[in-house]
Amino acid sequence: MNTYILTSLALQQYLAFSNLGSEDLVSLIHPVLVVIFVFPMVGIVSNFAWQTRQRRLAAKQDKNKIPALVGREHVKFGRWLAASVVVASLIALAYSITYKSFIKKGLWTKNNPQAILIILIFVATIASLVLLLRARPKLWRGIFATLTGIGLVVLGQQDGVWRLPDEWYWSHYYLGIAVSLLMIFSLAIIDDIYRSITIRNLHIALNCLALLLFIGQGLTGTRDLLEIPPVGKKQPKKAAVEW
């Protein structure tokens, strides 16, 4: 009896995924990445940010008990968070453009130059992000940050991306682009935060805003998942029966 129940439960879980089509499974990559990696990283980075702030304030009063390691860890995990947010946005855009423009609307055959240009923009945006993470001179950080941001915005304006323009203030797309641009800006100024109090305060203010945007992303992302029905598997066409 117990074996039968366990087998039934395992089969039921398997069938739950077997009912999903390839498009449904690919669409889950973005939310799964965000839930498993991005949101936990938000908590970790916020914790290190708070400890770094408290250590800096305690140092002025000679009551510092927080190790100096927290500042270094905040920078390291902050870079991971910023990069993962941009990558998650690119994955979501790639899914929307690929399935809704390339596959359903046949963009590759109808407008081949535009399709090639979109692919090149994807490649250039990813390359700019990688170079931004590696760049040290202020000029190059600014150039690669600008190119990465432009690439995100341009890709987001392509057909197939669900933008909800009439309710932009509650749109998962616009909130995601906004928080991605804030993450790119943080990467661009990361080496200047410890050299300028003005830039440090700007960094704190913008990332407090980013934290609110992350909360909005969690709400709007859950709403969108509930509103989008699964596509399911495509049934093979039955051959015509001759009488």
LINGI-V615485 format. One record per run of one state. SS is the DSSP state (hx for helix, st for strand, lp for the rest). FROM is the first residue (numbers start at 1). LEN is the number of residues. Records with the same first field share a line. If there is no record, write none. Layout:
SS = FROM-LEN + FROM-LEN
//
This chain:
lp = 1-1 + 19-3 + 60-9 + 104-3 + 111-1 + 135-3 + 157-8 + 171-1 + 190-7 + 228-16
hx = 2-17 + 22-38 + 69-35 + 107-4 + 112-23 + 138-19 + 165-6 + 172-18 + 197-31
//
